[in-house]
């Protein structure tokens, strides 16, 4: 997806942290300098990291995704943006 779609999805996510899919988080991550990976052996989580950011966010792939994971993901995206700007 395009950066515009990712930006709109990020704005929507900030307004409402309920009802998101892991694919949407991955799209937003790729557009915001956040890396993601699935752990080996078919794990049920996706790990999000960002260069220069100490925090690591592990998000379960299953639905429904709890808002606490979305809030942690948003904090990581914000931190990655701060590092990129400095």
C-alpha positions, 0 to 999 in steps of 0.5 A: 500500500501507499504511504498515503494509505498508511498515513490515513490508517495511522491517523485512524488507529490513533483515534480508535485502537480497536479492531485492527489486523496484524497486516495493517500494523505491518503496513503502517510499520513499513511506512514509518521506519519500523521493522517487523519479523515473525519469530521462528518456528511459526510463533503466534506473535509479530515483533516490531522494532525500530533502529535507534529505539530501545523498546521492542513491541511483541503483538499477537497475530490473532484477533481480536487484538487488544487496544494495549498492543495498539497503544504500545505499537503507536508509541514505537512508531512515534519513537521511531519518528523522533529518532528519524528527525534527530 
